């Protein structure tokens, strides 16, 4: 689950980077626009993965410097 969440967060980060640098939304381009059902599914999964990854910040296994 951790790996899948991290992959989705990376996809989201790369997509936002493309939007910021080139005004190009790769997810929307691949799945038929920002309002397309599949695009909304991907955006939702990325959002859920981001929320899931919060556990890495506050998790018990965090290594202290």
ABEGO torsion letter per residue (X at the ends): XAAAAAAAAAAAAAAAAAAAAAGBBAAAAAAGEAABAAAAAAAAAAAAAAAAAAAAAABAABBBX
